Amino acid sequence: MSNPLFDALFTPHIGKESAFLHLEDGTTLSHGAFLRKAAQIGGALVNAGLLPGDRLALQVTKSPEALAVYAACVQKGVIFLPLNTAYTAHELEYFIENSGAKLVICDPSKASDIAEITSHTGAQLLTLGGDGSGTLMAAAASQPETTQTIPRRGDDLAAFLYTSGTTGRSKGAMLTQDNLLSNAKVLKAYWHFTQADVLLHALPIFHTHGLFVASNVMLLCGGAMIFMPAFNPDTILAQMPRASAMMGVPTFYTRLLAHERFTREAAAHMRLFISGSAPMLTETHVQFEALTGQRILERYGMTETNMNTSNPYAGMRKAGTVGFPLPGVELKVTNQKTGEEVAQGEIGVIEVRGANVFKGYWQMPEKTREELREDGFFITGDLGLIDRDGYVQIVGRGKDLIISGGYNIYPKEIEMLIDDQPGVKESAVIGVPHPDFGETPVAVVVPDATAPDLDQITSACETSFARFKHPRKIIIIDALPRNTMGKVQKNALRDDYKDLFTKIES
């Protein structure tokens, strides 16, 4: 029996000395050297007593060694659990306990805090610094540079990714070898990645975007990555002449557009700019194309599914949409209450089915049954529609839907109007408790270089929308709260402004 994921992503590169990771210090790690490092880490994992199916939790700074831990886990059949580097020890305790992690690898500076958790969970603890220091690599140093690949089936689990947990407990999405490999194969072909590509990689690798989209695609095609610890526009611009593609979040592109050295000439060598993890403003699309002559490719994915849709590589990349279902992915829009498919152009809940869809939530069979239908369709919780040209448009999360006086309000359409007003950089529309209507819409606005005219925004809403959709209040703030992947945290805004209306208004 083979190991499908390792055989596809890693085996073809064993012994190859072609460039794989171009690092910040100017050095380059070849494919072969990377896999020798991964084999040594794999030996250390076996020595630590890890068996196929055991879970390994990793919370460390982005580094070649951190990526090699992922490769080692795949080779040894260990389930890989990357964790957000921003999580505190208090937050980590849940993930370590819930996953039943047998080994936790953390930054040396956090070892004492994490040791308090592992002391009562029974997990072993090793450390890994961003410079490759720590007890993990010390243990790996004495291991051979080749190691046995453990056979696995396609439906065996390869990774856990925990959802962001903005409502209730965070859920551990169980991803199989086939889930990860099928998606990587589709994206490699759909986005035309080849061995000649060099990817600007400034994303974190604890998230599906930087790990299972960017890294898996580049491993599969045999290309190289300019592997940066984090996004820095100066570094990006310095490295861009060496690159052919970039995967990023919308913030990457707005920061590049604000940089005086980002010009048409600077981007001329690039063949593809991809954006995801959060919606991109139409204004950003327009500005980027006007400056560079290139159109950003926006796509849509989730923790539970990896990528579901993409704007076309060749063809119209339509701003405000996430394109079409990827090959092998079925997508439909359904009524939130009945589950019946709605007419084209109508808003409903997006459901997807395909080899990319996860196996279920770890130790949450009831939640799995609620969100994963028996016929294989996953209820994403995202609200969207399919427009007349067949492009998928996301209008928000189901939990962001505002129900005011019995009427449904979709924040996205109000946000799009407000974002188009002079002096507005971006906005978020949220529902807050209201004693008369149950909840009511409130607009939170970030100003641009000039202050927005609140009366003009109000007038635009009054002209464009039914009265029940009008924001009852417009609040100006410096910046919208976002998570590490750039998604606006509307739950935080709702909490901040939950007490705006304490009595019935006349």
Buried (B, 14 or more C-beta within 10 A) or exposed (E): EEBBBBBBBBBEBBEBEEBBBBBBEEEBBBBBBBBBBBBBBBBBBBEBEBEBEBBBBBBBBBBBBBBBBBBBBBBBBBBBBBBBBEBEBEBBBBBBEBBBBBBBBBBBEBBEBBBEBBEEBEBBBBBBBBEBBBBBBEBBEEBEEBBEBBEBEBEBBBBBBBBBEBEEEBBBBBBBBBBBBBBBBBBBBBBEBEEEBBBBBBBBBBBBBBBBBBBBBBBBBBBBBBBBBEBBBEBBBEBBEEBBBBBBBBBBBBBBBEEEEBEEEBBEEBBBBBBBBBBBBBBBBEBBBEBBEBBBBBBBBBBBBBBBBBBBBEEEBBBBBBBBBBEEBEBBBBEBEEEEEBEEEEBBBBBBBBBBBBBBBBEBEEBBEEBBEEEEBBBBBBBBBBBEEEBBBBBBBBEBBBEBEEEEBBBBBBBBBBBBBEBBBBBBBBBBBBEEBBBBBBBBBBBBEEEBBBEEBBEBBEEEBEEBBBBBBBBBEEEBBBBBBBBBBBBBBBEBBEEBBEEEEE
